[in-house]
Amino acid sequence: MWHPPEELREIEEAGDDGLVLELIGCFQTDVASRFKHLHDAVARLDAAAVKAEAHTIRGSAGQMGAEALAALCQAVEAGVPEMSWAERECQLNQAEARFAEVYSAMAEYVEARRRAG
């Protein structure tokens, strides 16, 4: 589901596993918070906030190697003007489910690194 992108592997190979684990933790925390903001924005029917939060998650996901999550967030972001609120909520739920999968894969990766170290 998720594997660290080349940039994170290079940091690890340079001997800074701690930084990689910290980046993963920050990503997990930040994106979880942003999904809460996204749900709040949908509840308020705030298209601008939906677009902004989806854009931010998309960028973070892309940098962290979570390409499928980034693609789903791009769809949420791009669909803001055309989609109904029910369609947005459905896409948001799909993106959040993918985030849960990425989160779990990252947690397994972190745990494996901690056991190895």
GIMO-V391944 format. One record per backbone hydrogen bond with DSSP energy under -1.0 kcal/mol. NH is the residue of the N-H (numbers start at 1). CO is the residue of the C=O. If there is no record, write none. Layout:
BEGIN
[[NH CO] [NH CO]]
END
This chain:
BEGIN
[[9 5] [10 6] [11 7] [12 8] [13 9] [14 10] [15 12] [16 11] [20 16] [21 17] [22 18] [23 19] [24 20] [25 21] [26 22] [27 23] [28 24] [29 25] [30 26] [31 27] [32 28] [33 29] [34 30] [35 31] [36 32] [37 33] [38 34] [39 35] [40 36] [41 37] [42 38] [43 39] [44 40] [45 42] [46 41] [47 45] [50 46] [51 47] [52 48] [53 49] [54 50] [55 51] [56 52] [57 53] [58 54] [59 55] [60 56] [61 57] [62 58] [63 59] [64 60] [66 61] [67 65] [70 66] [71 67] [72 68] [73 69] [74 70] [75 71] [76 72] [77 73] [78 74] [79 75] [83 79] [88 84] [89 85] [90 86] [91 87] [92 88] [93 89] [94 90] [95 91] [96 92] [97 93] [98 94] [99 95] [100 96] [101 97] [102 98] [103 99] [104 100] [105 101] [106 102] [107 103] [108 104] [109 105] [110 106] [111 107] [112 108] [113 109] [114 110] [115 111] [116 112] [117 113]]
END
